[in-house]
Amino acid sequence: MTIRIALPLLAMMALAACNRPVPPAPDTPPEPQAAELRDAFQKPIDRAKAVSETLKQSADARAADADRASGDAPPPTP
């Protein structure tokens, strides 16, 4: 008879000892979790922009060389 009373009483005490986790303070912003994914997407875009700038500079240099070779005055630089 004591086991019938002691076992549920022990289970109720164990469940009463469980507490909810403390929620984070509302003043602190949440930690970014998608930084690696965002960086994975942003890296190829940055490389493409760098290549585009390099190609533009190369084209400008070739145009200036062609102007100098033909004797035309180079266009004014902004």
Secondary structure as UniProt FT lines:
FT   HELIX           2..17
FT   TURN            26..27
FT   HELIX           35..70
//
